[in-house]
């Protein structure tokens, strides 16, 4: 298991910011409210999964392409949990985290785990997830899951 930056007591200012962004992102995702989830991202937003690269220019486009019911239907998804998050590069306007995420069913049965790279950026005064590259599965052509 990689070092979990977000569980360290004496985190840097950038780690505090990044962990909060990732917490907000996953909390929004787990609600199943795609509009709330979309609000945690910056646009254009990019996701690389498998051999697919997808770019969404707006929150509305992202929400339109990511019906959370599809994830429930395909794998009986219930929620995700961070296994660990490690800040590996940072600066005043961009943070890079490597993470491991696990998916669980509605009954809390384990589905899968996978590693990802999250790019968090500051646009104006707001921090958000700008891009993700993951080893997680792709469930539909346009999905950002």
Phi, psi and omega in degrees: 000138177286161176298136180260097180306322187286348177260359179287143181284320184255066181282151175290166177304318181291324177293321178299314179299309183298318180295323178295316178300314181293322176298313180297319179302309184289324176299316179295316179302313184292343176287339184081002180270100186297330179290321176294317178299313181301329181288346179272356184257162169253155183233144001297147179247137182239141172227129174247121179218125185060231179259016182253136173240127182231136178235129175249130182274336184218162175300321182296318178295319179298312181298320180297325183272356189231067176289111184296336178298331179297320179293319177297314181297316185288319187228013182058038183297141177238317180190166175241156175223143171286132171274318175197158178219126182234121175285119184248338176210146180202157176201181186293347181228001182206139179232140175244124177241135163262139186221162165233132184239142174240143177255145180226153178284176176297338178264011179070023173276140181295135175255302183192164173230150176203154178266154180211163170246126177248132176251117182251130181234159173253121174242117189066235179256002185255134174263143177200167178280118181268327182200159180217139172233120187227163174260011178285159182290159175252122187263341179204163186305318186258006191294143173255009183299000000 
